[in-house]
Amino acid sequence: MNDSAAAAADRVLVRLRPIAQVTPTATGLHARGWRSGFTVRGGRGLWAIWQRLAGPLADGVPPARLAAPDDAPPVVAKALELIIGQLREHDLLVEVPAAWAAAPGDTGGPDPGPPPHVASWLESVAPVPLRAWRRMRSTPVAVVGGGAPAAAARRTLLATGLEPELRPGDGPLLLLAGGHAVAAGCAADVGFVVRPGPAADVLADAAAVAARLGGEPGPPPEVLAALVGSAAAHRLVCAVGGLPDPSTEAVNLWHDSPPPDPPHQPVLVARLDPLRAEYHPWLSAVRPGEPDGTLVRVLGDPELGPVPAPGPGSLPQSPVALAASGDVVGFGTTDRAARLDAVIRAARRLAPDGAVLGADRRHADGLALRTAARRLAGTPVAEDEWLTDPTARRWWKAVVLRFALPAAVEVTRLAERVVRARVHAGGHELSWAVEVSAADAVAFAAMAAAGRAQAGLSDTVVLSGAMPVHVPDGVDASRPDRDRHWPLGVRDAEEGLQDDLRRLLGVAEVEPVGLGPVLDAAGVVGRAVPEVGR
C-alpha cells in the first residue's frame, strides 16, 4: 500500500446515512431515518441551505469541516448548526473511510471493501460501518445443512461479500461464525429462524420451535426456503458485525404499525398464502432471558405461545367482558383484563398440581393467601355495609336480575380489614372473593357469578383485586372514578390486605413454586397455598 493509500485508509468522512430522507415543508424541512426523524422550522430559506449542505454530505465531508463557514451570515450559520446538530442527535450521520467513500469496494487496505449495496446497508444501520465490515470479513463462516434453505443462505452470504464453507448435514439449517450460531427449519408450509446464540442453544430452540409449529412434512417450496435461508444469513451477519438483530428493526406491515419493542426471545416465522414473515415471542427452555411483562402476547402468541391466543370468540360480552384461551374462559371489566385472566387460567394447566399462578408476585401471593383464608370462620357483615355501594349493587343486580339466579351472598369479616363474600345458589358455591372492604368483596364475587352464568360454566369462580389493572389513557391512577374505572385503584390496598392475611393465617411468607422453564420464562409467578397455622 503506497503512502497516499495509507493516508486514505486513516482518514474518515462524514456522510448522510443512505436511509435518511430529507423533504421540504412549508416552513422548513423534515428529515427522517429508520427509527426517528425531526422537523426544523424557520422559513423556506432552510430548504435552500439544506440543498447547499446535501451535496457535500452525499460525497463525504471531513469531520473538522462539518460546520458553518467562517464567512457565513449569522442567520445561515445558526441554521447550519441547528440542522447538523439535529442530524447528529438523530443518528443520521455516519463516518466512513475516505477510500471507501471514494471507491466503493475498497477500504484502502489489503482486504477488499464491501460491495456497494452492502456498503450502503452498513452505512444505513451500523454505528461504525468499517468496524462491522472487518468483523464480518475476519470471521470464518460455515453453512451446515442441505437442500434449498442451505443454498439460499449460502447465496445470501456470498452476496454480502463473505465466503461461507458449505458442510453437509441432516438436521436443521445451522449457520456458524466464530461464537455465533443461527438455526432455522423449513417444512412444506412453514419455516422459522431462531435468535442467534451458542450452537447448542440454537439447535435446542430449533427442535422445540419445530415441534411447536408442527409443519407439514415434505420439501419446502423454493420461495419459502429462500426466505428462511436468507433471513437466517441476515441474522448471522448482524450478530457477527455487531449490528442490531433484525427483530429490533422489524415493522409490522400487516398491522401498519411498528412493534413497541422486540418480541420476547424473537423467532422469525414464515408462511405461505400469502408469503409472510413475522417475529414472534418464544419461551425458550434453554435461554429463558428476562420476562418482559407482556403475558398475553407471550403466552398466547398465535404461532409459538404455549396456550391458545385469547379472544372473545363467540362469547357474549355484557355485562362481563369474557375471553377464551382454548376452552378456558377469563373474566374482566374490559377486553384487555379478560384476555389476561384467560391466559393465566389456561397456563394453570401447564403448572404443577397445587400451584397458584399470578401475573406478578403481588397477584400470585394474593391468590395464595386468599385461598388459604377461604374457609376461615368470621362474623357476619350487615347488608347495608355493601348494598349502598353503586359498584357492588350493580354487579349484584346482574346476578339476581340480569341472569335471574336464585342466589344469595354471604359476607363475613375475617379480620378488621379482611372481608370474604360467597355467592351460592341451590347448595352450590358459584363464586367467592376476599378483599379489604365488603363492597369490593361483593363486587368481585358478584361479577364472577355473573360471568360464570354468562359463559355457561359450572365451576366455582374467584376474582380479586390482586390482578394488575391497565390504566386507560388520560386517567389519573391515583384518583380513578370508581363508577367508571373499577377495579382500578383496588390493588392499591393489596399490600396491606396481604399483611393482614399473613397475620390472620400465621404465615411469614408465601412459598414460591417453580412452574417450569416455559412459564418461568414468561414471567408467570407460582406460589403454594399456605397451610393455616404453619
C-alpha positions in Angstrom: 0.0 0.0 0.0 1.5 3.3 -1.1 1.6 6.5 1.1 -1.5 8.0 -0.5 -3.5 4.8 0.0 -2.3 4.6 3.6 -3.3 8.2 4.2 -6.7 7.5 2.7 -7.1 4.4 4.9 -6.6 6.6 8.0 -8.9 9.4 7.0 -12.7 9.3 7.5 -15.5 11.3 6.0 -18.9 12.2 7.5 -21.8 11.2 5.3 -25.6 11.3 5.5 -26.8 7.8 6.1 -28.3 6.4 2.8 -31.5 5.5 4.6 -32.1 9.2 5.6 -34.6 11.2 3.6 -35.0 15.0 3.8 -38.0 16.8 2.3 -39.1 20.4 2.3 -42.1 21.7 4.3 -44.0 24.9 4.1 -41.8 26.4 6.9 -38.6 24.5 6.7 -37.6 20.8 6.3 -38.3 17.4 7.7 -35.6 14.6 8.0 -36.3 11.0 8.8 -34.4 7.8 9.2 -35.4 4.3 10.1 -36.1 4.9 13.7 -36.6 8.6 14.2 -36.9 12.0 12.5 -37.1 15.7 13.1 -38.5 18.9 11.7 -36.8 22.2 11.5 -39.0 25.3 11.2 -37.8 28.8 10.3 -38.9 29.6 6.8 -38.5 28.4 3.2 -34.9 29.5 3.2 -34.0 26.5 5.3 -34.5 24.3 2.3 -32.1 26.3 0.2 -29.5 26.0 3.0 -30.1 22.2 3.1 -29.6 21.9 -0.6 -26.2 23.5 -0.3 -25.3 21.0 2.5 -26.8 17.9 0.9 -24.3 17.6 -1.9 -21.2 17.6 0.3 -22.8 15.2 2.8 -23.6 12.8 -0.1 -19.9 12.7 -1.1 -18.5 12.9 2.4 -17.1 15.8 4.5 -14.0 15.7 6.8 -15.3 15.9 10.3 -13.5 19.1 11.0 -15.1 20.8 8.0 -18.7 19.8 9.0 -19.5 23.3 10.4 -20.7 26.7 9.2 -18.1 28.6 7.1 -16.4 31.4 9.0 -17.8 33.9 6.5 -21.4 32.7 6.6 -24.0 35.2 7.7 -25.1 34.7 11.3 -28.6 33.6 10.4 -27.2 31.0 7.9 -24.5 29.8 10.4 -27.2 29.3 13.1 -29.4 27.4 10.7 -26.5 25.1 9.6 -25.5 24.4 13.2 -29.2 23.6 14.0 -29.5 21.2 11.1 -26.2 19.5 11.7 -26.9 19.2 15.4 -30.2 17.5 14.7 -28.7 15.2 12.2 -26.2 14.0 14.8 -28.7 13.8 17.6 -31.0 11.5 15.5 -28.1 9.4 14.3 -28.5 10.3 10.6 -24.8 11.0 10.1 -22.1 8.2 9.8 -18.3 8.1 9.4 -16.8 6.0 6.6 -13.3 5.6 5.4 -12.3 8.2 2.8 -11.1 5.5 0.4 -14.3 3.6 0.9 -16.3 6.7 0.1 -14.3 7.4 -3.0 -14.3 3.9 -4.4 -16.9 1.5 -3.1 -15.5 -2.0 -2.7 -12.2 -0.7 -1.2 -11.2 0.0 2.4 -7.8 1.5 1.5 -6.3 -1.7 3.0 -5.3 -5.1 1.8 -8.8 -6.5 2.2 -11.5 -5.5 -0.3 -14.3 -3.4 0.9 -17.9 -4.5 0.8 -19.9 -4.5 -2.4 -21.7 -1.2 -3.0 -25.1 -2.5 -1.9 -23.5 -3.9 1.3 -21.6 -0.7 1.9 -24.9 1.3 1.6 -26.6 -1.1 4.1 -23.8 -0.8 6.6 -23.8 2.9 6.3 -27.5 2.9 7.0 -27.5 0.7 10.1 -24.0 0.3 11.6 -22.6 2.6 14.2 -19.2 2.2 12.6 -19.5 0.6 9.2 -15.8 -0.2 8.7 -15.6 -1.9 12.1 -18.7 -4.0 11.3 -17.3 -5.0 7.9 -13.9 -6.0 9.2 -15.6 -8.2 11.8 -17.7 -9.9 9.1 -14.6 -10.4 6.9 -12.4 -11.7 9.6 -14.8 -14.4 10.9 -14.9 -17.8 9.2 -18.5 -18.7 8.3 -20.0 -22.1 7.7 -23.3 -23.3 6.4 -24.3 -26.7 7.8 -27.2 -28.4 6.1 -28.6 -29.3 2.7 -31.4 -28.5 0.4 -32.9 -25.2 -0.7 -32.7 -23.4 2.6 -28.9 -24.0 2.9 -28.4 -23.0 -0.7 -30.3 -19.8 -0.1 -28.3 -19.0 3.0 -25.1 -19.5 1.1 -26.2 -17.3 -1.8 -27.1 -14.5 0.7 -23.7 -14.8 2.5 -21.8 -14.7 -0.9 -23.8 -11.7 -1.9 -22.8 -10.0 1.3 -19.1 -10.4 0.4 -18.4 -13.4 2.7 -17.1 -16.8 1.7 -19.0 -19.4 3.6 -17.9 -23.0 3.8 -20.7 -25.5 3.0 -20.9 -28.6 5.2 -23.4 -31.4 4.8 -25.9 -32.0 7.5 -29.2 -33.8 8.0 -30.7 -31.7 10.8 -32.0 -28.1 10.8 -30.1 -25.5 8.9 -27.2 -24.3 11.1 -25.1 -21.2 10.3 -21.8 -20.8 12.3 -19.5 -17.8 12.6 -17.0 -17.6 15.5 -19.0 -17.9 18.7 -22.3 -17.1 16.9 -24.8 -19.5 15.5 -28.2 -19.3 13.9 -30.5 -22.3 13.4 -33.5 -22.5 11.1 -36.0 -25.0 9.8 -38.4 -25.2 6.8 -41.3 -27.6 6.3 -43.7 -27.7 3.4 -45.9 -24.9 4.8 -43.9 -23.1 7.5 -40.3 -22.0 8.2 -38.6 -20.3 11.1 -35.3 -18.8 12.2 -34.4 -18.7 15.9 -32.4 -16.0 17.8 -28.6 -16.1 17.4 -26.6 -17.7 20.2 -24.4 -20.6 21.0 -24.7 -23.6 18.7 -26.1 -26.0 21.3 -28.7 -23.5 22.4 -30.0 -22.6 19.0 -30.3 -26.2 18.0 -32.3 -26.9 21.1 -34.5 -24.0 20.4 -34.9 -25.1 16.7 -36.1 -28.5 17.8 -38.6 -27.1 20.2 -39.9 -24.5 17.8 -40.3 -27.1 15.0 -42.3 -29.3 17.4 -44.5 -26.3 18.4 -45.2 -25.3 14.8 -45.8 -28.9 13.6 -45.2 -28.1 10.0 -46.3 -30.4 7.2 -43.6 -32.9 6.2 -42.1 -32.6 2.8 -39.7 -30.4 0.8 -40.3 -26.7 1.2 -41.4 -24.5 -1.7 -38.5 -22.7 -3.2 -39.8 -19.2 -2.3 -40.3 -20.2 1.4 -36.9 -21.9 1.5 -35.3 -18.7 0.0 -37.0 -16.5 2.6 -35.9 -18.7 5.5 -32.3 -19.2 4.3 -31.7 -15.6 3.6 -33.3 -14.5 6.9 -31.0 -16.9 8.8 -28.0 -15.4 6.9 -29.2 -11.9 7.8 -29.4 -12.6 11.5 -26.0 -14.2 11.5 -24.3 -11.4 9.6 -25.9 -8.9 12.1 -24.6 -10.9 15.1 -21.1 -11.1 13.7 -20.9 -7.5 12.6 -22.2 -6.2 16.0 -25.4 -4.8 14.4 -28.9 -4.8 15.9 -30.7 -8.0 15.4 -33.3 -7.7 12.6 -36.1 -8.3 15.1 -35.3 -4.9 16.7 -35.9 -3.2 13.3 -39.0 -5.1 12.2 -42.1 -3.2 11.1 -45.4 -5.0 11.2 -46.6 -4.4 7.6 -49.8 -6.4 8.2 -50.9 -4.2 11.0 -49.4 -0.9 9.7 -47.5 -0.1 12.8 -44.1 -0.8 14.3 -43.9 -3.0 17.3 -43.3 -1.2 20.6 -40.2 -3.3 21.3 -38.7 -6.6 20.0 -40.7 -9.7 20.8 -39.5 -11.8 23.7 -36.7 -14.1 22.5 -37.8 -13.4 18.9 -38.2 -16.2 16.4 -39.0 -15.4 12.7 -41.9 -17.5 11.5 -42.6 -17.5 7.7 -45.7 -18.9 6.0 -47.3 -19.0 2.5 -50.6 -17.9 1.0 -49.7 -15.1 1.3 -46.0 -15.2 1.7 -45.2 -13.5 5.0 -42.7 -13.5 7.8 -43.1 -12.0 11.3 -41.2 -12.2 14.5 -42.9 -14.0 17.3 -42.1 -14.3 21.0 -40.6 -17.6 22.1 -40.3 -19.1 25.6 -37.0 -20.8 25.4 -36.3 -23.6 27.9 -32.5 -23.2 27.4 -32.3 -19.4 27.0 -35.1 -18.0 29.2 -34.0 -14.4 29.2 -35.7 -11.7 31.2 -39.6 -11.7 31.3 -40.9 -8.6 29.6 -44.3 -8.4 31.4 -46.4 -9.0 28.2 -48.0 -12.2 29.4 -50.9 -12.1 26.9 -48.6 -11.5 24.0 -46.0 -14.2 25.0 -48.2 -16.9 26.4 -51.0 -16.6 23.8 -48.9 -15.9 20.7 -50.8 -17.5 17.8 -47.7 -19.1 16.4 -45.5 -20.1 19.3 -47.5 -19.5 22.5 -47.9 -22.4 24.9 -51.6 -21.6 25.4 -54.2 -20.7 22.7 -54.4 -17.0 21.8 -57.1 -15.4 23.9 -60.0 -13.6 22.3 -63.8 -13.0 22.7 -64.7 -15.5 20.1 -68.5 -16.1 20.2 -68.8 -15.4 23.9 -71.3 -12.7 25.0 -69.6 -9.5 26.2 -72.1 -7.9 28.5 -72.2 -7.3 31.4 -68.9 -9.1 32.0 -66.1 -8.9 29.4 -65.2 -12.5 28.5 -62.2 -14.0 26.6 -61.4 -17.6 25.9 -58.0 -19.3 25.6 -59.0 -22.6 24.1 -61.8 -23.8 26.3 -60.7 -21.8 29.3 -62.7 -18.6 30.0 -61.3 -15.4 31.5 -63.3 -12.6 33.1 -62.8 -8.8 33.4 -64.4 -5.4 33.2 -62.5 -4.8 29.9 -61.4 -7.0 27.0 -57.8 -6.4 28.0 -58.4 -7.7 31.5 -60.4 -10.7 30.3 -57.6 -11.7 28.0 -55.0 -11.6 30.7 -57.3 -13.5 33.1 -57.8 -16.1 30.3 -54.2 -16.8 29.6 -53.4 -17.0 33.4 -56.2 -19.6 33.8 -55.1 -21.5 30.8 -51.5 -21.6 32.0 -52.6 -23.3 35.2 -53.0 -26.4 33.2 -49.2 -26.4 32.4 -48.3 -25.8 36.1 -47.6 -28.4 38.8 -50.6 -29.5 40.8 -51.4 -27.3 43.8 -49.6 -24.2 42.4 -51.4 -20.9 42.4 -50.5 -18.7 39.3 -50.3 -15.0 39.1 -49.5 -12.3 36.6 -46.9 -11.0 39.0 -45.7 -11.6 42.5 -48.4 -9.5 44.2 -51.1 -11.2 42.2 -49.8 -14.7 43.0 -49.3 -14.0 46.7 -52.7 -12.5 46.9 -54.4 -15.5 45.4 -52.4 -18.0 47.6 -53.3 -16.1 50.8 -57.0 -15.7 49.8 -57.2 -19.4 49.0 -55.8 -20.3 52.4 -58.3 -18.0 54.1 -61.2 -19.1 52.1 -62.7 -21.5 54.7 -61.9 -19.5 57.9 -64.7 -18.6 60.3 -65.7 -15.0 60.9 -68.5 -12.7 61.8 -71.4 -11.8 59.5 -71.4 -8.4 57.8 -74.7 -6.4 57.6 -76.1 -6.0 54.1 -76.2 -2.2 54.4 -72.4 -2.2 54.6 -72.1 -3.0 50.9 -75.5 -2.5 49.4 -75.2 1.2 49.4 -72.0 1.0 47.2 -73.0 1.5 43.5 -70.4 -0.9 42.1 -71.4 -3.8 44.4 -75.0 -3.1 43.9 -74.6 -3.0 40.1 -72.9 -6.4 40.0 -75.3 -8.0 42.4 -78.2 -6.8 40.3 -76.6 -8.5 37.3 -76.7 -11.8 39.2 -80.2 -11.7 40.5 -81.9 -9.6 37.9 -80.0 -9.9 34.6 -79.4 -13.7 35.0 -82.3 -14.3 37.4 -80.2 -16.6 39.6 -81.9 -17.7 42.8 -78.6 -16.7 44.6 -77.7 -15.4 48.0 -74.5 -13.7 49.1 -72.8 -14.4 52.4 -70.5 -11.7 53.6 -68.1 -12.5 56.5 -65.5 -10.4 58.2 -62.4 -12.4 58.9 -60.4 -9.5 60.4 -60.8 -5.8 60.7 -59.7 -5.2 57.1 -60.3 -8.7 55.6 -63.8 -9.5 54.3 -65.0 -12.6 52.4 -68.0 -12.8 50.1 -69.5 -16.0 48.9 -72.3 -16.3 46.3 -74.2 -19.5 46.4 -77.4 -20.9 44.9 -79.1 -24.3 45.3 -76.5 -25.5 47.7 -73.6 -24.8 45.2 -70.9 -22.1 45.6 -70.9 -20.0 42.5 -68.0 -17.7 43.4 -66.1 -16.1 46.2 -63.8 -13.2 46.9 -61.7 -11.8 49.8 -61.0 -8.1 49.8 -60.4 -5.2 52.3 -64.0 -3.8 52.1 -67.3 -5.6 52.0 -68.2 -3.6 48.9 -65.2 -4.8 46.9 -65.6 -8.4 48.1 -69.3 -8.5 47.0 -68.5 -6.7 43.7 -65.8 -9.2 42.7 -67.8 -12.2 43.9 -71.0 -11.0 42.1 -69.1 -10.2 38.9 -67.6 -13.7 39.0 -71.0 -15.2 39.5 -72.5 -13.1 36.7 -69.6 -14.1 34.3 -70.0 -17.7 35.2 -73.7 -17.6 34.2 -72.9 -15.5 31.1 -70.3 -18.1 29.9 -72.4 -21.1 30.9 -69.8 -22.5 33.3 -70.3 -24.9 36.2 -67.1 -24.4 38.2 -66.7 -22.0 41.1 -65.0 -18.7 40.0 -62.8 -16.5 42.1 -61.7 -12.9 41.1 -59.7 -10.5 43.1 -58.3 -7.0 43.4 -54.7 -8.5 43.3 -54.8 -8.7 39.5 -52.8 -6.0 37.7 -55.1 -3.4 36.1 -54.3 -1.4 33.0 -54.6 2.3 33.4 -56.5 3.8 30.5 -55.0 6.8 28.7 -55.9 10.1 30.3 -57.0 8.5 33.6 -55.3 9.6 36.9 -54.5 6.3 38.5 -54.2 7.9 41.9 -57.8 9.3 41.7 -59.9 6.9 39.5 -63.6 7.3 39.1 -64.9 4.2 40.9 -68.1 4.0 38.9 -66.4 4.2 35.5 -62.9 2.6 36.2 -63.4 0.0 38.9 -61.4 -2.1 39.8 -58.7 0.4 39.1 -57.4 1.6 42.5 -58.5 -1.5 44.4 -55.0 -3.0 44.1 -53.6 0.0 46.0 -54.8 -1.7 49.2 -53.4 -5.1 48.3 -50.1 -4.8 50.3 -52.0 -4.0 53.5 -54.5 -6.8 52.8 -51.8 -9.3 52.3 -50.1 -8.3 55.6 -53.4 -8.8 57.4 -53.9 -12.1 55.8 -50.4 -13.3 56.8 -51.1 -12.3 60.4 -54.5 -14.0 60.3 -53.1 -17.2 58.9 -49.9 -17.2 60.9 -47.7 -17.2 57.8 -44.4 -15.3 57.5 -44.0 -15.6 53.7 -45.8 -17.3 50.8 -43.7 -20.2 49.4 -42.6 -19.8 45.8 -43.2 -22.7 43.4 -41.2 -23.2 40.2 -43.6 -23.6 37.2 -41.1 -25.0 34.8 -38.9 -23.2 32.2 -41.7 -22.1 29.9 -43.9 -20.4 32.4 -40.9 -19.1 34.4 -39.5 -17.6 31.2 -42.8 -15.9 30.5 -42.8 -14.2 33.9 -45.7 -16.1 35.4 -45.3 -16.3 39.2 -46.2 -19.5 41.1 -47.0 -19.8 44.8 -48.0 -22.5 47.1 -51.2 -22.1 49.2 -50.1 -21.6 52.9 -51.2 -24.1 55.5 -53.3 -22.4 58.1 -51.3 -22.0 61.4 -48.0 -23.1 59.9 
